[in-house]
Amino acid sequence: MGARVAALSDAKLPLAGVKVVEFSHTVMGPTCGMILGDLGAEVVKVEPVDGDRTRRLKGFGVGFFGMLNRNKRCLAIDIDKPEGRAVVDKLVSEADVLVENFAPGTMTKRGYGPKRCAELNPRLVYCALKGFLSGPYEHRGALDEVVQMMGGLAYMTGPSGRPLRAGASVVDIMGGSFGVVGVLLKLRERERTGKGGLVESALFESVVLMMGPHLAAGAVLKHPIPPMPERLSSWAIYEPFDTADGTKIFLGVTSDGQWRRFVDVFGLDEMKSDPRLTTNNDRIAARPWLLPALAKVIERMPFDEVERKSAEADISYSRVARPEDLWDDPHLAATGQLAEHILPGGEVTRLPLLPFRLDGRLMGLRTHAPKIGGDSRAVLSSLGYDAAAIASLAASGVVTLGD
């Protein structure tokens, strides 16, 4: 196993010195802010005095806040009160980036739309994360699951007649990530022009990008592409198989060289000499009988044996894992890709860091997801408010001090 990699210190992080104000909830906006924070930006998450409603989600969303709000500070403030607005005006005027993902028109109604923020700070890069880019749909609200239905992703994931949402908030995370790309480009452009501007990233357009290869395939094949469970695979063996002990393993044999190694190691002598299985395209045509035949072979072997033989044959393979299996993954343990997090409720767990390194170093965890108003005092102090002024704002209900 490799040695655990080190995380970059604050001063060496790429976005050290960049100030971000984040107005966000659920997944898309927090993802964008988390990535900026992981890269070293100073991110101040502006929440209502009773906290972001994401903190109170149950079920599927119970892990959103703790995962997506690390490396941020929380200012809990009532921006509908003049005193609160004065604080946030000052915060925005000193920021480099503003990130928001509220419904169309919400930020303008609250006094922090792109136009007013540009007046407060002409150098501000304003990142608006929405359901749709400008066009006929731009005023519609949207959700990850809604655009998965609209864009064909749900259709491609489930069998015919049973559209199925992907098992993670893939579009929210992708849209937030493209928001980061836009912010970085705009910051680079600002070095030349001295001016900020508007960055927009959207859920619908993100899922449309994912559908690009399917659209291209449809154009080539001259017919609609069937859902993934019913697809005509580009590779003959690209399937999960049952093993003798009930564990499923996915095997991918994607070249003729892999096929030759596969049949040698697994002792499939009859298949090795079968002229119907010479090339990948031959094997695709043989899938109706080939896959059941292979399934009978694999299901007689325990998982460990199939895994060992797959490694020996140098083909792609994987246990069909559940998310919680990642905690025991030896690769993640060796590389430090799962870092210890303390969640808002006090639970201690290990959660993933960003999936890339700079010069071999991870973008690590510096601070856990903040408590409601946990950094209000520090943020206000940095804006020039003294102890008496901060106490007055707290006493009048304008801010929550969670320290």
C-alpha positions, 0 to 999 in steps of 0.5 A: 500500500502507498504512504498516506499523502499530505494535505496542503497547508492553508498558505500553499492552497491555490485559492488562499486569499480569495474571499467567498460569500455563500448563500446556499442550501441543499447540494448544488450551492454547498458543493460549489462553496465546498470545492472553493473552500477545499482549494483554500478560499475563505468561505463565509456561509450566510445562513438565517438566524435559525440556520440553513434548513438543510441542517434539518433535513431527514432521510436521504438528505440527512448527510448533506450539510455535514459533508458539503459544508466543511472548510467554511465559516458560518455567519447566522444573520437576519438580512431582512433587518437593516442592521443585518443588511448593513453587515452583509453589504460590507461582507459582499463589498469586500468579497471576491466571489458570491455563490448562490443557488436559490430559486429564480428571483429570490436573491434579487428580492432579498437585495442581493441579486447580480445587479445590486451586488455589482454596484456594491463591488464591481470586482465581485464574481457572482456565481448563480447556480440555477435549474436552467440557463437563460431561455424559455425555462429560466424562471422555472424552479428545478431539482436534481430529480426533475432534470434527470427526468427532463434530460433523459438520465432517469430514462437511461438508468431504469428499465423501459417504463421505469425511469429511475433517479441515479443513486446520488445527487449527480446533477447537483454535484456536477452543476456545482462543480461547473460553477467552480470552473466558471468562477476560476475562469472569471477570476482569471479574466478579472486579472486582465480586466479588473472587473468581476461579472456573472457566472451561471451554471445550471442543472438542466444543461448539466444533465444534457451534457451527460446525454451527449454521448447518447445523442451522438450514438443515436445519430450514428445508429439511426435509432433511439438508444435503449435504457442501460439495463437493455443496452447493446453493450460495446463490450461482450463481458461487462456484467455483474455475476453471482459467486458461490457465496452470494457476493456479486462481482462485476467483470469487464473484458473489453479487449481481445487480449483481455479475453485470451487472458480471461479464458486461460486463467479461468480454464475455459478451454472450449471457449478459447478455441470457439471460432464464434468468440474470436473478436469482441464483436463476435462475442457481442453477437454471442452474448445471449448464450455466452453470458449464461454460460459464464454465469454458470462457471462464476457461480460455482466459485467463491468471491475470493477465487473469482477476484484472485483469478480476475487480478491474475488475468489483469481484467477490470473487476469489482465487488458490487459494493454499498456506500458503507463498504468504502469505510473498509476499502484498503486503497482509501485507507492507504491514500487518506482519501477519506478524512475524519469529519465531525458532523453537526450532531457530534458524530465522527466519521470519515468522508471523501476529499476532492478526487484529485491531487496537486503535486501528490498532495490532497486538498484536505479538511481544515475545518468541520461543518460549522455550527449555526452562527459558530463564526458570527463573532469572528466574521463580524470582528473581521468587518470592524465590529467591536465587542459592544456592537456584536453584543448589540446585534445578538441582543436584538436578534440580528445575529446568532452567536454560536461560539 
